[in-house]
Amino acid sequence: MDTGNEIEEYPITTAEFNNVLVQTSGQVGVPFFIVDNSVVPVWPPDFAIVGDQELTLKASTANMLADEMAYHIQIDTTPYFATVQDSKTIVQRGGVIRWQPNGLEGQHCLLLAYSTR
């Protein structure tokens, strides 16, 4: 943006007058929205030591009003996801995604890494 009007614009004289966006109503400015459809793990934190056998993984979508989408969640005991312990695809609208993974019974503590996409 050239708020100080220091950059010479071409064609000279004409271009200097087209730098303001005006809506058809006459209001200056135009609404501009960027929507992010990503999902972020929120509970438990990465590499947490978890002792709860009724563990519920939670992730949050960036857009709480997102349309229904498929979210794939994986759990592993390493950060490289070379030996995925469990995975699930959850189809839902935006918001908090919850999942209780299988195969954690009998483990008192677990080094946990999980990803979402």
Order of alpha helices (4+ residues) and beta strands (2+ residues): beta-beta-beta-beta-beta-beta-beta-beta
